[in-house]
Amino acid sequence: MLSVRDGARLVAETFVTEPNTSMAGRTGMRILMDAGLPAEQAAWTMFAVGHYVLGHTIEEQSTGADREAKLAAQAEADADLRELAAAIGADPGRRFEFGLALMIDGIRVRVSGRTPADS
């Protein structure tokens, strides 16, 4: 999606029901169900990961220069904002990998049964 201008927005605004898209969703759900998640939670997990990928990509493709410049200007007077500005300005790939690792860790916890199932 990053290779196409506004690629994530195009994907987000399209509901695709092509065979390969459906197969990818079913495969992901099957893996999660085989690991122990109920079908409903497996589906929600697939949506959550997909939404994370889309959202992060949209954010990366957006023109955040104005937002970052405003935050940097405010950060000069506030140490906490300086740390936030540095985090926002970090490499998008590193931020994506960190967030995805958090999601995967959470999925592992859910599958292991250490978290009560949602009702």
Phi, psi and omega in degrees: 000329180292336184283349181243130179306127181058028182302318181293322178296320178297316179293318183296330183268008182238131174260108186258130177236028178293155183306317182293323178294314178298320180296320179298316178296316179296320180296314178299316178298317181298317178300314181293321179292320177296332178280349175121359178278141172298155184306316182298315180290327176297318178295315180298323179296316178298318177297315183299315180294316178299318179293323177299312181300312179298312182299316180295319181293318176301315179299317181294325181278345182286161177272089182269010183299316179298314180299315181293323179294318178296317179295319179297320179296318178292328185292337180299332182260354188221116183299320179298319179292330177298317179295319178296316179299320178295320180293319179294324181279358181295162180307125182300325178297319178294319178297318180298311181300321178297312180297318179295321177298321176299317179295315180297319176301317178296321177297317179300317179297315181298316182293325183290347179086008180281355178240133179299141180294145176290148177260000000 
